[in-house]
């Protein structure tokens, strides 16, 4: 049999590493070689599927792409009449939303579940309902209802998951290009050294997906990074851990290993730390291992809102201290803000604008601004659901696919939407102006991509940037 794993996330800088993990796991644990990743960033997905002619298709989908996943699955069923599976964050956080377009969904970590499914299909030539209930971590249709099987145990130790074979990915991800966080041209890759996060932010579903923090061994991390250097000539790596700096002792071990093997002299890294964990010692360790840039979720300049968003684990003052400490040690600092969270007032937004001013004065390299968006299995989702803005079934998932100010789902009814829009646009303009050099570079690439997909939106962005750069007020 042949298996096609399909990536439908149209973001050319983000490789479908989750699918590479599954393809590698199938090969390593059962010798299954007939897996192909069909990637929207590299080819026409439908033509790629037909050309490969698989026996089974598996689609990975976030909530923002679930409508696209359903459309593709419907076409697969109608024209090819082969089983179509769904995996990824959306179905893992909201199994009840399994569409009739899919035969079944994989809930949670997918490697072992997919292996057992492929073994089942190879044995019987189909996914027999009476056999599916024996496989953990599944959701499937059963007599007109959606059935969910027993929860699958997490993979422990995490090194049971082999280093992903990136030859399953399209070579486009390893071309020479301008690397944003290094300001140089080279080859870039992404690495996960751990799975999970111990924090419980109200907007994030990571704790549902990964449940607890698990680490790859230092040896595993070094093996993966060395393979990227030797085989793919990579010189820049983004560490994709939700929070890379949780365990300072482990960081020290990684830094020592990188220095011993000379990795820190061959590769520049970026990572995502957390403001409440930043101190001089941690920054020194990051610098030693080759980290040159860090990215924070600053979220808000209001302690009231930040306390709500991050469950009391970070303060605005800690964010400020983290910025100063990182800059003192020569690290580039990036970050993001969320606007329109439940309970946020005009005064809170003003405090966020003040924090943006602080960042400009303290040489932060770039920040982004987003509209708060509810996703399944988060407290945000529960709030939006209680207000009738979202539901678990039969909704238009495309309303979550962008963060335009016109599509506000969490803003309190007591807040004037026109005033919110004015304040949000004002904050974004500050960002454009304060971080002009970097934002201009970032926006051009984004604008070109969006302009092709959505000419009207692309034109709006172009006009806004030109107004800011020229000072035109009309």
Beta strands, then each sheet from edge to edge (+ up, - down):
strand 1: 3-7
strand 2: 35-39
strand 3: 56-60
strand 4: 83-87
strand 5: 104-106
strand 6: 138-142
strand 7: 145-148
strand 8: 177-179
strand 9: 184-186
strand 10: 188-191
strand 11: 194-195
strand 12: 214-215
strand 13: 236-239
strand 14: 268-271
strand 15: 291-299
strand 16: 332-339
strand 17: 366-371
sheet 1: 2+ 1+ 3+ 4+ 5+ 6- 7+
sheet 2: 8+ 9-
sheet 3: 10+ 13+ 14+ 15+ 16+ 17+
sheet 4: 11+ 12-
end
